[in-house]
């Protein structure tokens, strides 16, 4: 009906992105797939059949109890469809074994390495909605146990001490592919405090509370005890003082569902995304810090926000 009438339309999967037009359309029809949320694991535990309205947290909810995972979104609120179809490169689309797709003429078909191989290749980075409406993703899955990770809060004044280990971590990502790190600069409007937040994740296996904490009783989601030892990719960060406020950390042993939920971004009208690339060296990072400090100071000085 939409194609015959040349009606403008957009397709909404998980609906994670907030910018206007990212998962909807004005003066057109939005095809909302959010109710298509089936997640089925094959009997041989080799494939996950995931419908297009599912978010990554809903995938890990099913896979975690079985000890499996799919390379997906860092945060649980990210949609499966947008992440898998929207990127030109990436581990997520590389793990798709088959797409179920509705073509422009209404035909429901599959695209995989043997059936419609050209379409299969095009959907791996071709962009969401350019070739049809994907209604199901068949992913290869892999075994995954517990992870080490969480967030640690640092005083913004001490941020300069973080750059050297950050540069070293980035330089060694090829040798240490099991570590993931996000550094966030933040101004808290309530306390008028500037903080730095590190989001750590380690997937290297062999993690235990006894190894990374002073006692085995601190491996819960409410942990606020600083670890005594960081996994190998993050060992250089152990010299930094966690504590703004004191012992402000959720670093713990947990499953993927638990860790990913901590990365969710609050929804609302004050979120804006924009990529930027710069050299991985101390001089550049110091200047980035100075720019961020000036921006945050100007925002803090002009309430309400």
LUMRO-446174 format. One record per residue (C-alpha): x, y, z. Coordinates in Angstrom, 3 decimals, decimal comma, m for minus. Layout:
! LUMRO-446174
X|Y|Z
...
END
This chain:
! LUMRO-446174
0,000|0,000|0,000
2,808|2,424|0,919
4,833|1,725|m2,227
1,877|1,888|m4,587
0,748|5,182|m3,161
4,304|6,542|m3,113
3,686|7,417|0,511
6,590|8,636|2,586
7,292|6,300|5,487
9,893|5,436|8,097
10,606|2,240|9,995
11,010|2,199|13,776
12,770|m0,727|15,441
13,796|m0,316|19,066
13,419|3,467|18,893
16,625|4,240|20,797
17,827|7,304|18,886
16,320|10,649|19,897
17,011|13,082|17,004
13,994|14,055|14,915
13,622|11,701|11,965
15,836|8,973|13,356
12,966|6,532|13,917
9,863|8,330|12,692
8,615|10,699|10,020
6,571|13,887|9,798
3,738|13,949|7,229
4,111|10,250|6,549
3,596|6,805|8,017
5,786|5,310|10,720
5,987|1,515|10,564
6,483|0,684|14,251
7,983|m2,785|14,789
8,294|m2,513|18,560
5,618|m5,169|19,137
7,717|m7,694|17,197
9,828|m8,787|20,166
10,280|m12,534|19,860
13,663|m14,009|20,844
14,106|m17,717|20,157
17,282|m19,777|20,595
17,851|m22,757|18,303
17,854|m26,239|19,815
21,594|m26,602|19,169
22,370|m23,227|20,859
24,043|m21,928|17,722
21,559|m19,307|16,505
19,345|m16,626|18,039
16,237|m15,644|16,063
15,523|m12,029|17,018
12,639|m9,946|15,700
13,196|m6,355|14,644
11,456|m4,606|17,545
13,751|m6,059|20,193
16,296|m4,092|22,222
19,676|m5,534|23,190
18,768|m5,781|26,859
15,886|m8,062|25,907
18,315|m10,250|23,946
20,742|m10,642|26,842
17,801|m11,385|29,163
17,299|m14,577|27,175
20,931|m15,442|26,428
22,510|m14,730|29,832
20,857|m17,639|31,663
22,154|m19,980|28,943
25,692|m18,581|29,051
25,630|m17,092|25,537
25,823|m13,641|23,927
25,831|m11,699|20,653
28,125|m8,744|19,873
25,590|m5,954|20,236
24,861|m2,610|21,843
26,879|m1,254|24,749
23,652|m0,168|26,486
20,573|m2,329|26,995
18,202|0,294|25,546
19,822|0,218|22,084
17,627|m1,341|19,391
18,788|m4,469|17,580
17,589|m3,327|14,155
19,135|0,139|14,119
22,547|m0,997|15,326
22,701|m4,012|13,015
21,551|m2,232|9,857
22,751|1,290|10,475
26,515|0,852|10,529
28,829|0,434|7,592
31,253|m1,740|9,532
31,006|m3,619|12,776
30,931|m6,862|14,652
27,129|m6,932|14,953
26,283|m7,224|11,254
29,175|m9,676|10,826
27,326|m12,103|13,089
24,061|m12,092|11,135
23,464|m15,460|9,459
20,143|m14,582|7,831
17,752|m11,645|7,399
13,986|m12,089|7,071
12,859|m9,100|5,017
9,717|m7,650|3,424
10,535|m6,231|m0,021
8,948|m3,200|m1,648
6,439|m5,384|m3,541
5,265|m7,009|m0,317
7,180|m10,259|m0,780
8,515|m11,840|2,398
11,867|m13,503|1,738
15,181|m14,388|3,347
18,673|m13,148|2,581
21,701|m15,212|3,532
24,942|m16,510|2,067
23,107|m18,936|m0,241
19,735|m17,296|m0,846
19,762|m13,718|m2,164
23,487|m13,350|m1,370
23,735|m9,878|m2,948
20,921|m8,592|m0,750
22,520|m10,336|2,230
25,758|m8,449|1,621
23,970|m5,141|1,021
22,044|m5,369|4,292
25,322|m5,649|6,197
25,955|m1,919|6,280
23,585|m0,792|3,556
21,487|1,242|5,928
18,123|0,640|7,518
15,144|0,658|5,153
17,017|1,043|1,858
16,217|m2,444|0,577
13,076|m3,393|2,479
11,816|m3,836|6,013
13,825|m6,399|7,972
11,523|m8,238|10,375
13,918|m10,810|11,871
17,647|m11,268|12,408
19,221|m14,708|12,783
22,431|m14,223|14,770
25,328|m16,540|15,459
25,834|m16,677|19,219
28,865|m17,484|21,341
29,512|m18,618|24,890
29,946|m15,878|27,488
30,159|m16,130|31,261
30,275|m13,398|33,869
31,934|m10,048|33,179
33,902|m7,580|35,275
32,747|m3,998|34,919
30,773|m1,031|36,074
31,388|2,661|36,580
33,885|4,531|38,719
33,605|8,212|39,614
36,651|10,476|39,759
37,184|14,085|40,795
37,318|16,268|37,687
40,373|18,032|39,125
42,296|14,752|38,941
41,328|14,094|35,344
44,767|14,978|34,024
46,196|11,921|35,775
43,902|9,702|33,711
45,240|10,636|30,293
48,453|8,647|30,390
46,758|5,310|31,231
43,993|6,180|28,766
46,504|6,719|25,944
48,287|3,480|26,866
44,994|1,571|26,947
44,004|2,880|23,503
47,393|2,037|22,029
47,108|m1,554|23,245
43,518|m2,363|22,265
44,680|m4,808|19,586
46,707|m6,749|22,152
43,921|m6,483|24,753
40,644|m6,919|22,841
38,737|m8,015|25,946
38,666|m4,568|27,543
36,231|m1,744|26,840
36,434|1,760|28,309
34,264|4,863|28,011
35,288|8,126|29,680
32,458|10,554|30,423
32,722|14,154|31,573
29,759|15,310|33,617
28,329|18,280|35,468
25,798|17,487|38,175
23,241|20,286|38,299
22,037|19,324|41,783
25,414|19,341|43,509
27,087|21,733|41,029
29,989|19,262|40,933
32,147|18,320|37,961
32,992|14,632|37,758
34,621|12,158|35,430
33,061|8,743|35,005
34,804|5,690|33,592
32,684|2,823|32,303
34,770|m0,358|32,393
33,930|m3,754|30,881
36,198|m6,808|30,747
35,102|m9,952|28,902
38,292|m11,978|29,215
36,828|m14,672|31,443
38,291|m16,148|34,615
36,857|m13,316|36,696
35,986|m13,849|40,327
35,153|m11,668|43,287
38,074|m13,128|45,232
40,490|m11,932|42,542
39,242|m8,377|42,193
37,875|m7,501|45,626
39,019|m7,613|49,211
36,309|m10,161|49,969
33,914|m12,333|48,005
30,892|m10,532|49,463
31,253|m7,471|47,262
30,229|m8,940|43,907
26,680|m7,575|43,936
25,031|m4,815|41,934
25,147|m2,591|45,028
28,928|m2,874|45,432
30,620|0,385|46,412
33,982|m1,077|47,384
36,951|m0,228|45,178
38,580|m3,335|43,689
42,027|m4,360|44,877
43,071|m5,403|41,372
41,939|m4,320|37,925
41,918|m6,802|35,001
45,040|m6,590|32,856
43,803|m4,041|30,261
42,978|m1,585|33,073
45,828|m2,127|35,505
47,286|1,331|34,852
44,022|2,876|36,025
44,364|1,291|39,464
46,671|4,137|40,526
43,782|6,603|40,236
41,818|7,361|43,346
38,209|6,279|43,038
36,042|8,386|45,226
33,900|11,333|44,295
32,127|10,919|46,617
34,083|8,386|48,652
34,069|4,847|47,215
31,772|5,914|44,364
32,006|2,790|42,256
29,772|0,029|40,948
32,675|m2,147|39,705
31,588|m5,746|40,156
31,270|m9,229|38,718
27,955|m9,464|36,842
26,280|m10,756|33,705
25,890|m8,833|30,451
22,288|m7,823|31,154
23,287|m6,180|34,417
26,362|m4,405|33,019
24,611|m3,138|29,872
21,681|m1,664|31,812
24,117|0,706|33,497
25,013|2,259|30,148
21,500|3,421|29,297
21,056|7,129|28,588
18,049|8,885|30,175
15,494|9,780|27,549
14,287|13,326|27,030
14,913|16,426|24,967
18,403|17,208|26,259
20,342|14,456|24,517
22,502|15,267|21,526
24,936|12,953|19,755
27,854|13,995|17,590
30,983|12,034|16,634
34,486|13,471|16,634
37,883|11,854|16,076
41,224|13,115|17,347
44,736|11,874|17,912
45,460|9,594|20,828
48,136|11,579|22,645
48,486|13,504|25,883
48,657|16,939|24,261
45,373|16,534|22,417
43,573|14,968|25,365
44,714|17,777|27,640
43,270|20,344|25,250
40,032|18,343|24,968
39,827|18,417|28,753
40,303|22,200|28,765
37,538|22,646|26,200
35,158|20,400|28,123
35,931|22,251|31,356
35,148|25,615|29,755
31,884|24,317|28,255
30,719|22,751|31,495
31,617|25,903|33,445
29,575|28,066|31,065
26,584|25,740|31,397
26,830|25,672|35,183
26,995|29,457|35,302
23,734|29,904|33,384
20,914|27,978|35,090
18,279|26,681|34,688
19,357|23,802|32,491
END
